[in-house]
Amino acid sequence: MPVTINDVAARAGVSKTTVSHYLNGRYDSMSKETRENIAQVVEELGYRPNALARSLKQKKTHTIGAIVANILNPFSTSIIRGVEDYCNQHGFSLILCNADEDPVKEREYLEVLADKQVDGLIINTTGYNNDLIKNLNLHLPVVLIDRKVPEINTDTVTSDSRKGVQLMIDHLIKLGRSEIAFFTMPYHEVSPRTERVLGYRQALASHGIACKPHLLVETVLDEAAVIRAVETVLASPEPPAAIFGANNLMTMAVVKALKKLNISIPRDIAVVGFDDWDWAELIDPPVTVVSQPTYAMGQEAATLLIKRLKSKRNSRKPAVILFDPELVIRKSCGE
């Protein structure tokens, strides 16, 4: 016969209600000893709750949906690892969707996750489906990660992009590299990209340097396009002494383009980037970056969402959590 919740309660010497609270992650009034005792009994008996029956009874699925803009971006991978670990620790399953920077695909995933009746959503949005996200947020909690969308009144987790850009510009100018090109993907609908462009302009201005239009480079993330953009900026009458990639994918693309063009880093030009990734310290030369605490950001997003699920939705104002980035100095500037 299958093991029941009554069997667990009897073996653990606690009430069925206490076991139920444990299984649903309601630990607030439960001692550590009681939790550990129930956990041990659950493992010994091999008890598995009937997820379907529980979700029908509670009108909850204990499932969270997460949509990232690009799963190939190491930033997204680290974020999701933080989300997943926290969800697992608190009894929630995770459905992960990759929008692939495609607003149509993102909209389809939003609709699918709503149909699957997930309890909440964590979204690294493309920026083009704010109307649908705003509407969904009326019915289930949403946490935005690495995005600021003022018209959506919800919890937000991000980092201080302008501060990160300022740290890097200060560092480059200290090294005597004041002619700095900034390479970004199209940024008009994506808040961190917009803030980094603004931060670039402001950081230069703080040093009395005007932003030169030819050094603010907007390009799609395509190998041929990035190579053309690099060639164009280096052939200009005022070529840069450094190229600053707006995120790790752009920085990787710039490094690859320079190597294909046989341009030496940092002898001929310095390269730096916003976001860290594993290969940044392994390639030759290792790349100086602005690092964001991505895993912690994912954990915080999951924390906010699960807190919202366990409380009355309107019991507290939406939180805006702003993490501080850090400068990681390596050798790509000739340090």
Backbone torsions as a table, in degrees:
resi	resn	phi	psi	omega
1	MET	NA	143.4	178.6
2	PRO	-66.1	146.9	177.6
3	VAL	-72.2	137.3	-179.3
4	THR	-111.0	170.0	177.3
5	ILE	-64.0	-29.7	176.8
6	ASN	-65.2	-37.5	178.1
7	ASP	-63.8	-41.7	178.9
8	VAL	-63.1	-46.6	-179.2
9	ALA	-60.0	-43.1	-178.4
10	ALA	-65.0	-46.2	-179.0
11	ARG	-66.0	-37.7	-177.8
12	ALA	-80.5	-13.9	-179.4
13	GLY	71.7	31.9	177.9
14	VAL	-129.7	175.0	-179.3
15	SER	-79.1	160.7	175.8
16	LYS	-61.0	-35.8	179.5
17	THR	-63.4	-40.5	179.2
18	THR	-63.8	-42.4	177.4
19	VAL	-62.6	-41.8	179.0
20	SER	-60.4	-44.2	177.8
21	HIS	-59.8	-42.5	-179.9
22	TYR	-62.1	-47.5	-177.3
23	LEU	-63.7	-26.2	-178.5
24	ASN	-98.9	9.6	174.4
25	GLY	75.1	18.4	179.1
26	ARG	-94.8	86.6	-172.7
27	TYR	-101.3	0.5	-168.4
28	ASP	-54.1	-43.0	-176.7
29	SER	-106.3	21.8	-176.0
30	MET	-113.1	133.0	-179.2
31	SER	-72.3	159.1	177.9
32	LYS	-60.3	-39.6	-178.9
33	GLU	-63.0	-41.8	179.4
34	THR	-64.4	-43.5	179.0
35	ARG	-60.3	-46.4	-178.4
36	GLU	-66.1	-36.4	178.4
37	ASN	-63.4	-47.3	-179.8
38	ILE	-64.8	-41.6	180.0
39	ALA	-59.8	-41.5	179.9
40	GLN	-65.2	-42.2	-179.8
41	VAL	-66.7	-42.7	178.1
42	VAL	-56.9	-42.4	-179.7
43	GLU	-69.2	-44.0	-178.3
44	GLU	-62.1	-41.3	-177.3
45	LEU	-84.8	-12.4	-177.7
46	GLY	67.0	34.8	-176.6
47	TYR	-74.0	132.8	174.8
48	ARG	-126.5	116.8	178.8
49	PRO	-61.8	147.2	174.4
50	ASN	-77.8	99.5	-173.4
51	ALA	-62.1	-39.6	-178.5
52	LEU	-65.8	-46.4	-180.0
53	ALA	-62.6	-41.0	-179.0
54	ARG	-65.3	-42.0	-179.0
55	SER	-67.0	-35.9	177.7
56	LEU	-66.4	-40.3	-178.7
57	LYS	-69.0	-44.2	-174.8
58	GLN	-90.4	-9.9	-173.6
59	LYS	59.2	33.3	176.0
60	LYS	-136.4	148.2	-179.8
61	THR	-103.3	-8.0	-174.0
62	HIS	51.8	39.2	179.1
63	THR	-129.2	135.3	178.1
64	ILE	-115.3	137.1	175.7
65	GLY	-98.7	138.7	176.9
66	ALA	-129.4	132.4	177.6
67	ILE	-121.8	123.5	176.3
68	VAL	-110.0	152.3	-177.8
69	ALA	-70.9	-34.4	-177.9
70	ASN	-156.1	106.5	-176.6
71	ILE	-68.8	-18.8	178.3
72	LEU	-74.4	-15.7	179.6
73	ASN	-76.8	121.0	179.0
74	PRO	-55.4	-28.1	175.0
75	PHE	-57.2	-47.5	-179.1
76	SER	-64.8	-40.2	-178.9
77	THR	-60.1	-45.4	-179.2
78	SER	-68.9	-39.5	176.1
79	ILE	-57.2	-50.6	-176.0
80	ILE	-66.2	-33.7	176.4
81	ARG	-60.9	-41.8	176.9
82	GLY	-63.8	-42.3	177.9
83	VAL	-62.2	-49.2	-175.9
84	GLU	-62.0	-44.8	-179.0
85	ASP	-60.5	-43.6	-179.4
86	TYR	-67.0	-41.5	179.1
87	CYS	-61.5	-44.6	179.6
88	ASN	-60.7	-39.7	-179.2
89	GLN	-66.8	-20.9	-174.7
90	HIS	-118.5	20.9	170.4
91	GLY	78.1	24.3	179.3
92	PHE	-115.8	140.3	172.6
93	SER	-90.6	159.1	-177.0
94	LEU	-125.1	130.1	170.5
95	ILE	-106.8	118.7	-176.2
96	LEU	-104.0	131.8	178.5
97	CYS	-125.5	139.9	179.7
98	ASN	-108.8	111.2	-179.4
99	ALA	-73.3	-19.7	176.8
100	ASP	59.2	34.3	-179.6
101	GLU	59.5	22.3	-176.5
102	ASP	-112.9	109.8	-178.6
103	PRO	-58.0	-35.0	179.6
104	VAL	-66.2	-44.7	178.8
105	LYS	-64.1	-40.2	178.3
106	GLU	-61.4	-43.9	-179.9
107	ARG	-61.9	-41.2	178.5
108	GLU	-62.2	-42.0	179.5
109	TYR	-66.1	-39.7	177.1
110	LEU	-58.1	-43.0	-179.4
111	GLU	-69.4	-40.4	179.2
112	VAL	-63.5	-45.8	-178.8
113	LEU	-64.6	-38.0	176.5
114	ALA	-64.4	-40.8	178.5
115	ASP	-64.6	-32.5	179.3
116	LYS	-79.7	-0.3	175.6
117	GLN	58.3	45.0	172.7
118	VAL	-62.3	153.6	-177.4
119	ASP	-76.7	-25.1	-179.2
120	GLY	-166.9	171.1	-175.9
121	LEU	-131.2	140.9	169.4
122	ILE	-118.9	122.6	-169.4
123	ILE	-130.7	128.0	169.1
124	ASN	-105.3	79.0	-163.5
125	THR	-73.1	154.2	174.6
126	THR	-71.8	-19.4	178.6
127	GLY	98.6	0.4	-175.3
128	TYR	-110.8	0.8	-178.2
129	ASN	-123.2	33.9	-176.5
130	ASN	-62.9	-30.6	179.3
131	ASP	-63.9	-44.7	-179.9
132	LEU	-68.9	-42.2	179.3
133	ILE	-62.3	-41.5	177.9
134	LYS	-60.2	-41.5	179.3
135	ASN	-68.3	-42.5	178.5
136	LEU	-62.0	-35.5	-177.8
137	ASN	-66.8	-13.3	174.7
138	LEU	-75.0	-20.5	-173.6
139	HIS	-115.1	-24.5	177.8
140	LEU	-148.2	150.5	-175.3
141	PRO	-69.1	142.1	179.4
142	VAL	-128.0	137.1	171.3
143	VAL	-118.2	125.8	175.4
144	LEU	-90.5	134.1	179.1
145	ILE	-122.8	130.7	-176.9
146	ASP	59.6	27.8	177.6
147	ARG	-145.3	140.2	171.2
148	LYS	-116.6	121.4	179.1
149	VAL	-130.8	94.1	-173.0
150	PRO	-55.9	-31.7	-176.9
151	GLU	-76.6	-8.9	176.4
152	ILE	-104.1	112.3	-174.8
153	ASN	-84.3	82.7	-174.5
154	THR	-151.0	169.6	178.8
155	ASP	-63.6	142.1	-176.3
156	THR	-137.1	134.6	176.5
157	VAL	-124.3	124.3	-179.9
158	THR	-154.1	-174.6	175.1
159	SER	-125.2	166.8	-175.3
160	ASP	-82.2	88.9	-176.2
161	SER	-61.5	-43.2	-177.2
162	ARG	-65.0	-37.3	177.5
163	LYS	-64.5	-41.9	179.3
164	GLY	-62.1	-42.9	178.4
165	VAL	-64.4	-40.6	178.9
166	GLN	-60.7	-42.8	178.7
167	LEU	-57.4	-43.8	-176.9
168	MET	-71.7	-43.3	179.0
169	ILE	-61.7	-43.0	177.1
170	ASP	-56.9	-43.5	-178.1
171	HIS	-64.8	-45.9	-179.1
172	LEU	-63.3	-42.6	-178.8
173	ILE	-67.7	-35.7	176.0
174	LYS	-60.4	-32.0	178.9
175	LEU	-84.1	-1.0	179.0
176	GLY	88.4	13.7	-179.7
177	ARG	-105.8	79.8	-174.7
178	SER	-89.8	-17.0	175.8
179	GLU	-88.7	99.2	-170.0
180	ILE	-120.4	120.5	173.8
181	ALA	-89.0	141.9	178.8
182	PHE	-117.4	117.3	-178.6
183	PHE	-102.3	123.3	-179.1
184	THR	-136.9	152.9	169.1
185	MET	-77.1	167.2	175.4
186	PRO	-49.0	129.5	-165.5
187	TYR	-123.7	1.8	-165.9
188	HIS	-69.3	-21.8	-178.8
189	GLU	-110.9	3.3	-173.7
190	VAL	-119.7	114.4	-169.5
191	SER	-59.4	-45.5	-179.2
192	PRO	-64.4	-34.3	177.3
193	ARG	-66.9	-43.3	178.2
194	THR	-60.9	-43.5	-178.6
195	GLU	-67.7	-34.2	179.5
196	ARG	-70.9	-36.2	175.0
197	VAL	-65.0	-45.1	177.3
198	LEU	-62.1	-41.7	178.6
199	GLY	-62.4	-36.8	177.2
200	TYR	-62.0	-47.5	179.1
201	ARG	-61.7	-45.4	-176.8
202	GLN	-68.1	-38.6	-179.5
203	ALA	-65.7	-42.2	175.9
204	LEU	-61.6	-45.0	-179.1
205	ALA	-60.7	-34.4	179.9
206	SER	-64.8	-18.7	176.6
207	HIS	-105.2	11.4	179.3
208	GLY	72.8	26.0	-178.0
209	ILE	-111.2	129.3	177.7
210	ALA	-78.1	146.0	176.5
211	CYS	-78.3	117.4	-179.5
212	LYS	-89.6	124.5	-174.4
213	PRO	-52.6	-38.0	-176.4
214	HIS	-71.2	-14.3	179.9
215	LEU	-94.3	-8.9	173.3
216	LEU	-98.2	100.9	-168.6
217	VAL	-107.3	119.7	175.8
218	GLU	-107.3	121.7	-177.6
219	THR	-146.3	151.1	174.6
220	VAL	-72.5	158.2	-176.5
221	LEU	-87.0	71.7	-179.8
222	ASP	-130.4	135.9	-173.4
223	GLU	-54.7	-48.7	-178.6
224	ALA	-64.8	-39.2	-179.3
225	ALA	-66.3	-41.1	-179.9
226	VAL	-68.2	-40.4	177.6
227	ILE	-60.3	-43.9	178.2
228	ARG	-61.7	-42.1	-178.9
229	ALA	-64.4	-41.7	178.3
230	VAL	-64.3	-46.3	178.9
231	GLU	-58.9	-42.5	-178.1
232	THR	-64.0	-46.4	-176.0
233	VAL	-70.3	-33.4	179.7
234	LEU	-74.4	-25.1	179.6
235	ALA	-87.3	-2.3	-177.9
236	SER	-71.0	159.8	179.5
237	PRO	-59.7	-27.5	178.4
238	GLU	-123.3	77.4	-177.4
239	PRO	-70.6	153.5	-178.5
240	PRO	-77.6	157.6	172.2
241	ALA	-94.4	-11.0	-179.9
242	ALA	-152.9	148.9	171.9
243	ILE	-117.4	130.1	-177.8
244	PHE	-112.3	113.8	177.8
245	GLY	-83.2	132.9	-173.7
246	ALA	-71.1	-21.0	171.5
247	ASN	-151.9	177.6	-172.4
248	ASN	-66.9	-34.8	179.1
249	LEU	-64.1	-40.6	178.5
250	MET	-68.6	-40.4	178.9
251	THR	-62.1	-43.7	177.4
252	MET	-60.3	-41.5	-179.3
253	ALA	-65.3	-38.5	179.2
254	VAL	-67.2	-44.9	178.7
255	VAL	-59.0	-44.4	-180.0
256	LYS	-62.9	-42.0	179.7
257	ALA	-63.1	-44.3	-179.4
258	LEU	-63.6	-39.2	179.0
259	LYS	-66.1	-39.4	178.0
260	LYS	-65.1	-31.2	-179.5
261	LEU	-88.4	4.1	179.7
262	ASN	58.2	38.8	176.9
263	ILE	-102.4	125.6	-172.4
264	SER	-80.2	134.5	174.1
265	ILE	-111.0	125.4	3.0
266	PRO	-99.8	8.3	-174.6
267	ARG	-58.1	-48.6	-178.7
268	ASP	-86.5	-36.1	-179.3
269	ILE	-159.6	145.0	175.6
270	ALA	-86.2	151.3	175.3
271	VAL	-132.2	131.2	177.0
272	VAL	-136.7	167.1	-177.7
273	GLY	-149.6	162.0	172.4
274	PHE	-100.4	127.1	-174.5
275	ASP	95.9	140.3	175.3
276	ASP	-102.0	159.1	173.0
277	TRP	-155.6	161.2	-171.4
278	ASP	-53.5	-45.2	-174.9
279	TRP	-73.8	-12.3	-177.8
280	ALA	-61.1	-31.2	179.9
281	GLU	-96.8	-2.2	-177.2
282	LEU	-105.6	-26.0	-179.7
283	ILE	-73.7	167.0	-177.9
284	ASP	-111.6	114.1	-1.5
285	PRO	-85.8	158.3	175.1
286	PRO	-59.3	143.2	-170.2
287	VAL	-96.4	131.6	173.3
288	THR	-73.0	132.0	-174.3
289	VAL	-140.0	163.1	163.9
290	VAL	-94.9	119.6	-175.6
291	SER	-101.4	134.7	174.2
292	GLN	-104.5	145.3	178.7
293	PRO	-78.3	71.3	-168.6
294	THR	-62.7	-43.4	-179.5
295	TYR	-61.6	-44.7	178.7
296	ALA	-63.5	-34.8	177.6
297	MET	-65.2	-40.9	176.9
298	GLY	-64.2	-42.6	177.8
299	GLN	-61.1	-42.6	-178.7
300	GLU	-66.3	-39.3	178.0
301	ALA	-61.2	-45.3	178.4
302	ALA	-65.5	-37.9	178.3
303	THR	-60.9	-48.5	-179.7
304	LEU	-61.1	-42.4	-177.2
305	LEU	-66.6	-45.2	-178.1
306	ILE	-69.3	-35.1	173.7
307	LYS	-61.1	-41.9	179.5
308	ARG	-64.5	-37.6	-180.0
309	LEU	-68.5	-29.6	-176.5
310	LYS	-93.0	1.2	179.2
311	SER	-127.8	173.0	174.1
312	LYS	-68.1	130.5	-170.8
313	ARG	-54.1	-37.3	-175.5
314	ASN	-100.4	17.8	-176.4
315	SER	-76.7	-13.9	178.1
316	ARG	-147.6	153.9	-179.9
317	LYS	-70.7	151.7	176.9
318	PRO	-58.4	138.1	179.8
319	ALA	-94.0	145.1	172.0
320	VAL	-120.1	107.0	-177.5
321	ILE	-99.4	120.4	-176.3
322	LEU	-115.7	111.0	178.7
323	PHE	-86.8	151.7	178.0
324	ASP	-91.3	130.5	173.6
325	PRO	-80.8	167.1	179.3
326	GLU	-131.9	149.4	176.1
327	LEU	-88.3	125.2	177.0
328	VAL	-111.7	108.9	-174.3
329	ILE	-90.4	125.1	176.1
330	ARG	-124.8	-134.5	-171.2
331	LYS	-119.0	4.4	-173.1
332	SER	-77.5	-2.2	174.2
333	CYS	-110.5	2.9	-177.0
334	GLY	84.7	20.0	-178.5
335	GLU	-63.7	NA	NA
